[in-house]
Amino acid sequence: MSILSTVSIAVAVAPIIFFVLPYILAALPQKPQFLAKCIVVLLATVVMSVAGCFISIVCAILDKRYVINYVVSRLFSFLAAKPCGVTYKIVGEEKLDTHPAIVVCNHQSSMDMMVLGRVFPKHCVVMAKKELLYFPFLGVFMKLSNAIFIDRKNHKKAIESTTQAVADMKKHNSGIWIFPEGTRSRLDTADLLPFKKGAFHLAIQAQLPILPIVSEGYSHIYDSSKRSFPGGKLEIRVLDPIPTVGMTSEDVNALMEKTRNVMLQHLKEMDRRPALHGESESVSPNEANANGKTTATSVGKEEDETSVKKRRTLKD
């Protein structure tokens, strides 16, 4: 069989496998399913990192470098999410047309690439740690797509990268995607890590709006601690832009707190973990026991005080 015939068969069979795969993976027991779906996401990452290099070259030739991330992230999200049974409910998607802007989003786990690829806006580049530059294929793709790499160990170079980023945004009318928490939170509750100031310095320096995006906590569709990856529906909200026109460096803390507070509010509104795990607002058994002991102790003290008063009355 010739190479051309083999490729033709592969191209014909691939779509069938792709659309049948979700049903096969859904039928697996929990732990094998978790492993299989993680492999699917990993393969999608490798495929799109390699394909992204070629897409970047084509987009560069067509003078469309600032849509590279949009095209690749949307394709990756589809290739990874579809087989894993992950679907999305996007609220406020029309606000993604706000550009240029500093896009900030909560950072939960390694699955963020799959989840947030679904809402990656056009005319936007990524700001990432320098170490990602050395990942095979991924680093090449990120470099070709104009990613901004920050050396977190060298403050001077980080400032230089930020200054260059502002110049590029103004020149190309592009935005930047930043995770203000700086690292994956991996939190079991609807909460955010403390924000770092870089994104907000950048927004004020460039006089660009902050565009917050919040993904609900997705431990119901992926939980590495429990080796669980059942898939399901995930809500992502694109919030109203927060303007920075007229702000100065003195407003950085206030802008950061305002952004964090509004993101945290929506994150808590979307949190479904208590309902999923059968929890309720009632007091836990331990709290009940503690309260019971406290009540019993209080009653006992009241009874003792009453007895003392009675004895004193009799003596009088």
C-alpha angles and dihedrals in degrees: 000000000000124000090246091055091048092051091048092052091047092051091049095046098041097076091049092051091045094055095040094046096077091060092048093049092045090057094056123101116260103267098039087046091052092051094045094049092047088053089051091053091047092050090048089052092052093044094049093044089056094039089045090062091057093042088051092053092049092047091048091053089050090047091244100120093136094063094052095095092046094053096042097043093050092049092047093049090052095046093048101036100045097061091041093055095243118149131176142226108200118197119194095008091155089069090069086082088072103111146199092030142134103252114206125187139173115261115218113157146329088287091070090095090062096040101043095040085078092067102032105137129226120259092029134122131196128250109208142161115279093242092073089066089074097053111112112261092343091072092048092049093048091049092050091048092057096252114176112232119206123203100213091188094057113057094187093054091045090056091048091051091050093050091050090048091057091051092049093049092054093045097048100028089236135142135221130234113218135174101218093196087066095217141033111290099206088190123166092210134058096269143114132229116242110285123243117229100232098094092048095047086051094049093050093043091053093035089230127144124255111239109199120204120188127194116196117244104278104198086119090067100030129019116163093186090062095034087239127146107157096148123218142151121323128194121218122183126203104203131207115285115257110221122224101184110137094014121130135198088275089067096056096098094046092048091048093050093046091051094046093048095051092046092048091049092055092042090056092045090056096044110120101167097106091053092045095051095045093249122147140192091260120114116271120247091252091051090046091052091047091049090046091053091047092049093046091049091048092049090047091052091048090050091049092049090049091051091050091051091050092051091049090050092052092049091051 
